[in-house]
């Protein structure tokens, strides 16, 4: 198996990467947003946030 960052042979210690450096490069790409998981549609986020806000407001308005 080759390293997904530099294509060198992977090292068991850092698998699937060849080195700590390549593993850190990959982590950095995740953290700065270079990699992203696609969503169905941006408006889905708005709907979910509205539902969450409604549920929280209903919960906070109930007597304890």
C-alpha positions in Angstrom: 0.0 0.0 0.0 1.4 3.4 -0.8 1.1 6.6 1.2 -1.9 8.7 0.1 0.1 11.9 0.5 3.5 11.2 -1.2 3.0 7.8 -2.7 6.0 6.2 -0.9 5.5 2.8 0.6 3.5 3.0 3.9 5.1 2.3 7.2 3.3 0.0 9.6 3.8 2.5 12.5 2.0 5.3 10.6 -0.2 3.3 8.3 -1.6 4.2 5.8 1.1 6.9 5.7 4.8 6.5 5.3 5.8 8.9 8.1 4.7 11.1 10.9 5.1 14.1 8.5 2.6 12.7 6.0 0.2 11.8 8.8 0.4 15.4 10.0 -0.1 16.8 6.5 -3.3 14.8 6.2 -4.5 15.9 9.7 -3.7 19.5 8.7 -5.8 19.2 5.6 -8.8 17.9 7.6 -8.4 20.7 10.2 -8.2 23.6 7.7 -11.1 22.3 5.7 -9.3 21.1 2.6 -11.2 17.9 2.9 -14.9 18.0 3.3 -17.8 15.5 3.4 -20.5 16.6 1.0 -23.9 17.4 2.3 -27.2 16.8 0.6 -28.0 20.5 0.4 -27.0 23.6 2.4 -30.6 24.3 3.3 -30.7 21.0 5.2 -28.5 22.6 7.8 -30.9 25.5 8.3 -33.8 23.2 8.8 -32.0 21.1 11.3 -30.8 24.2 13.2 -34.4 25.6 13.3 -35.7 22.3 14.6 -33.0 22.2 17.3 -33.7 25.8 18.4 -37.4 25.0 18.6 -36.8 21.9 20.7 -34.5 23.8 23.0 -36.9 26.7 23.5 -39.8 24.2 24.2 -37.6 22.4 26.7 -36.5 25.6 28.5 -40.1 26.9 28.7 -41.3 23.8 30.5 -41.6 24.0 34.4 -39.0 22.1 36.3 
